[in-house]
């Protein structure tokens, strides 16, 4: 993978910036379509077909590739066709494979979901789709990070051994921080739009279009959103010069050389007390959300909502609230530090998670009869979850070195989902034994506890300045 010296990046005009945002929107929209079905529609469909809460909790295994994608992130970051482009070499085939799997899912018979073998067959196809999506995400996150960080790139070409530049003006830093938050907002907006279509719209149209036509339509939408990346030309400034350690590892091909390279590559993440504290934040930030989110749709089915109601009032309006939250987050983060954003937004999400428990209590004790209460809480939780996610993604991007953008970003996102995904797996057992009311209230309390690592990380940040 010999790379030539990168030329100076082109001027980062407003037009170029908005074209970048438009490209990222289509990429994350295509990624969100199948993810919308897995995370939003699948739990409701499974519960509608009388699948147990424990089995629904097991659907969390489908998302395992998202927590392990760091294992192949350096491969995605380092191996590509120069002719096609660093990111396009992976994004194009992954979106093509996604289309193939969606077509295969279209020919699955959903009426057999009451039988365990059929559930496992569907889980297997969706696991493959998740693996493809996770690999796509590595390449897309790397492209996004490089494009959004180009304004701060130094004049000399970056190598894998060089950290991100530290000496930039206050105006440059402020403008760059705002553009990063804009880019992260587009990531969330595009992904959430995909969730709306792949989750909410699919639930609404499932009875009218049927299972097969619904998934064939989703495959067609992924194909349409592949067009912009086909015509996108990756500039040389999105590539970097490999480090000496990387070149030696690739030439020797030995396991020891590769191990030394990987150790060198990821040593950055435990290079200081601040970074170790940040790893603690990543590992705990999504635990409460992982516990609660998997049981929201099954609870809605059990209190009496049908799939169309869940599709529109919960998934679509909930995702719309997430899009609104992403926009509000970019505004608020102009005035808040990263620490304040992480702390306040995550606290807000924990509080709204607890509201699910109160609503469940109200319905089961016939204190509430109007589903509007559930819709409002769902919208509030999605709004606050989006605030928390934007704050986290912006800080993750801050800790991603330009020369290792894709893999640095990916490792952090993986750590973010490791315990959160495990909690999703356990959520079915918790809801089964505790009931929905206590399940969500315990989730809220865990969310409060998980604020402690954020405070500790901020304390170390101040001490090391």
N, C-alpha and C positions, 0 to 999 in steps of 0.2 A: 504494500500500500504506500508507495513512495509519493509524497505530496510536494508540490513545488511551493515556493515562497508566495504567501498570500499578498495580493495587491491591496492598496488602501481601499477601504470600504467606500461605496458610493455615498453621496450626500443623503442624509436621512431626512428627506423632505416630508412634509405632512402627507403628501400623496402616497409616497412610498410606504409610510407608516400605516396608512389606512388600507393599502393593498395587502400589507402583511397581516393586519387584523382580519381582513376578509378571507384570506387564505386559511388562517388558523381557525376561523369560524367554521369553514366547511370541513376541515379535518376533524375537529372535535365533534361536530354534528354527526359525521359518519361514524365516529367511534361511539357516540352516545346512543345511536339507534339500537344496536343489539344489546348494549348495556342496559338500556331502558327496559327491555323485555326481561332481562335476567334479574335486575334489582327492583323494578317497579311492578311489572305485570305478573311475573312468575309466582311470587308468594300468594297473590290474590287468586290466580287461576288454580294453583295447587289446593288451596283451602276450599275453593268452590267445588272441586272434585273430591272433597273429603279426605285429602291427604293429611296425616297427623302433623301436629306442631313440631314434634321431634324430627320427622322426615323433612319438613320445611326448613328447619334449622340446619339440617345437613346440606341444604342447597348452598350454604356458605362455602363448601368445598369447591364449588364452581369458580369462586373468585380467588382461589389459592395462587394461580399464576401471577396475579397482580401483586402479591406479597413476596414473590420469589423472582420477579423479573430482573432484579439486580444481578442475578447469577449469569445472565446473558447480555446485560446492558453494555459491557465493554466490547462484546462481539458486535453488537448493533452499532455502537459508536465507532468502532475501529475498522470494520470490514465492509466495503461498499464498492460500487463501480463508479470511478471518477467520471465516466461518460454520462451515466444516468444522474448521479448526484448523491451526496452523502445520506440525506434523509429519504429521498425518493427511491433509492435502491431497496429500502425496506417497506416504506409506506405503500407503494404501488402493489407489490405482491401480497401484503397483508390485507389490503382492502379487497383484492381479488379473491383471496381465500375466504374472507368474511362472506362475500356474495355466495360462494359455493356452499358454505355451511348453512346459511340462511335458506337456500333452496332445499337443502336436505331436510332441515327442520320443517319446512312447509309440507313435506310428505309424511310427517309423523302423525300418528293417530292419537289425538288427545283424550279420546273417550276411554283409553286403556290406562289412564293415569292412576286409577284405583288399584292397579296391580303393581307391586314393587318392581318387577323386572322392567316394566315400561317407564317407570319413574327414573330408574338407573340409566336406561337407554337415553332418555332425554337429557339427564344430567351429563352423560358422556359427551353428547354432541355440543351441549352448551359449555362444557369444560374446554373442549377444543376451540370453540368460538372465543372463550375468555383468554386462552393462551395466545391466540392470534391478536386479540385486542390489546393484551399486555405488551406484546412485542411492537405493535403499531404505536402504542403510547410512548415507548422508549424513544423511538425515532422522532415522533411528533414533538415530544417534550424537548428533546435535544435541539430540533430545528427552531422551536419557539424561543428557547433560552438564548440560542446564538443570535437569532434575528433581533430579539428585544434587548440584548446586551451590546449590540454592535456600536451603539452610540458611545459606549464607554471603552471600546476596544482601544488598546494602545497602538501607536503608529507602527511599532515593530511587531512581526508575527508572533503569535502565542505558541508556546510549546506546552506539552503536558506537564513539564516540570515547573512551570511558572504559575504563581497564584494570580488571582484577579488584581488589576491595578488599583492602587489605594489613593493616589494623589490626583484627585479631580476636584474641580471647583464646586462651591456650594450650589451654584445655579445648575451646573451639569448634573450633580447628584440629585437635586430636587426634581429636575425635569425627567431624568432617567427613572427615578423611583416612581413618578407618576405614570410614565409610559409602561413600566413593568406592571403596575397595578392595572392599567388599561388592558394589557395583554393577558394578564391572569383573569380579568373579568371576562374577556372574550372566550378564554378557555372554558370558564364555568358556563357562560351563556350558550356557547355552541354545544357543549356537552349536555346542558340541561334541556336545550331544544330537542336534542336527540332523545333524551329521556322522555320528554313530553310526547314525541311521536311514537317512539318504540314502546313506551309504557302506557301512557294515558290514552292516546288516540287508538292504539291497538286494542286496548280493553274495550273502548267504546264501539269499535267497528267489528270486533271479533264475531259477534252473532250475525251481523249483516253480511260481512264479506266472507266469513268462514275462516278457519285456521289456515288453509292452504293459500288462499288469495291474500290474506293479511301478510304472511311472511314473504310471499313473492313480491308484494308491493314494497316491503322493507328492503329486500335485496335490490330492487330497482332504485330506491332512494340512495342507498350506499353507492351504487354505480354512478348516479348523477353527481354525487358529491366527490367522486373521484376525478372528475373532469378538471377542476382548477389545479390540482397538484400535478396532473399530466402535463399541463402547459407551463407550470412554474419552472423557472430557470434558477437553480441554486448558484449564487455567486460564490466566488472563491473565498470571500471573507467568512463564509460559514464553515470553512475547513481550517484545520490547524496542522502545524508541523509535529510529527510524532516525536516523543522523547527518546533519548538514547536507550533507556531501559525497555521501551516498547519495541524499538527496532531490534534489539538483541533478542528479546523474547520471541519475536516473530521469525527471526532468522534461525535461531537454534531449534525452535519447535519443541524444546524439552519441557517436561512438567515442572522442573525446578525453576527454570527461567520464567515460565508463565506464573508460577506461584510467587516468585520474587516481584514480578511486575504487578500482580494484583495487590500484593501487600503494599508495595510502593504507591499504587494508585489510590488505595482506600485509607492509607495511613492518615491522610488529612482529617478524617472524621474522628480520630482519637488523638489528635496532635496537641490539644490543650484542654484545660478544665472547662472552658467555655463550650468547646465542641462536644465534650462528653455530656455536659448538662443539656446541650441542644438535642443530643441523641435521646436523652431521657424524655424531653418534651415530645419528640416525634413518636416514641413508643407508646406514650400514654394519651396523646391528644384525642384519638378517635375511639377509645375504649367504650365510653358511655354511648356514643352514637352507634357503635357496632352492636352493642347489646340491645338497644331499643329499636333500631330501624327495621330489622328483619321481621318483627312481630306487629308492626303497624297495620299492614294490609290484612293479615289474617284476623286481627282484632276487628277491623272494619267489616269483614265478611261475617264474623260471628255476631256482631251487634245488629246486622240486618241489611247492610248495604249490598246492592248488586254490582256486577262488574262494570256496568255503564256508569253508575254513580261514582264508583271508585276511580274509574278512568278519567272522568271529567272533574268532579269536585275535589278529589284528593290528588291524583297524579298531575293533571294538567294545571289546575290552579296552584297546587303545591310547587310545581316546577316553575310556574310563572312568578310565584313569590321568591323562588330562588334566583331567578333572573333579576328581579327587582333588588334583591339583597346584594347581588354582585355589583349592580350599578351604585347602590348606596355605599357599599364598602369602598369603592374607589374614591368617592367624595370624602367619606369620613377619614380615610387613611392619609389624606392630604394634611389633616390636622392632628392625627394621632400617631404616636410612635409605634413601631412594630410590637413592642412589649404590651402597650396599652390595648392595641387591636387584638392581639392573641388572648389577653386576659379577659377583656370585657366581652368580646364576641363569643368566646367559648363558655363563659358564665351564662350569657343569654341563651345559648343553645341548651345548656344543662337545665335551666329553669323551664324552658318550653317542653323538654322531654318529660319533666315531671307533670306537666299539664295533661299529657296523654293518660297518666295514671288516674288523675282526678276525673277526666271524662269517662274513662272505663268504669270507674266506681259509680259515677252518676247513672250510666246506662244500665249497669247490672243491678242497681238498687232502685231503678225506675224513678230516679230523681231528675233525669234528663230524658226527653223523648225526641227532641228536635236534633237532627243530624247536623244542623248548622254549627253547633258547638264543636263538633269533631272537625268540620271543614276549617273553621277558624284556627283551631289549635294546630292542625296540620299545616296550614299556610304560615303561621307564625314560626313553627319549628323549621320549615324549609327556608324561610327568610333568614333566621338566625344561623342555621347551618351554613348557608351561603356566605354570610359575613365571616364566620369562623374559617371557612375554607379559603377565601380570598386572602385573609390575613396570613394563614399558614403557607399558601403557595407563594406569596410574595416574599416571605422570609426564607422559604426553601430556595427560591431563585437567588436571593441575596447570598446564601451560603454555597451556591454552585459556581465553581470556577469556570470561566469561559472556555478554557482548553479542554475541560472534561464535562461540558454542559449536560449532555444527555445522561451520562452515567451518574454524575453527582446528583442531578435532579431525581433520577430514577431510584437511586439507593435511598434517598430521603423519603420519597413517596412510599417505597416499599416498607420502610421501617414504620411509616405512618399507618400502614394498613395491616402490619403483622398481628399485633394484639387486637386491633379492631376487628379483623377478619376472624380471629379465633373466638372473640366474644360473640360474633354473629353465629358461629357454629354452636355456641353454648346457649344462645338465646331461646331456642326451641325448648330445651330442657327447663330453663328458668321459668318461661311462661307456662309450661305444662304443670310444674309443681307449685309455683307461687301464684299463678293467676295473673291476668293482665295488669290489674291495679298495682300490685306490689312489684311486678316486673319493671314497670316504668318508673315507679318511685325509687326503687333501688338503683336504676340507671341514672337518675338525677343525682343521687348521693355520690355515686362513683364519679360522676362528672365534676362535682365539687372537689373531691379529693384530687382529681387529676389537674387541678389548677396549681397545685403545689410545685410541680416541676417547672412550670412557666415562671413562677416567682423566683425559684432558685436559680434558673438560667439567667434571669435579668440581674440578679444580685451578683453573679460571677461576671457578667458583662461589664457592670460598673466597676468591679474590683480590678479587672484586667485592663481597663482604659488608662 
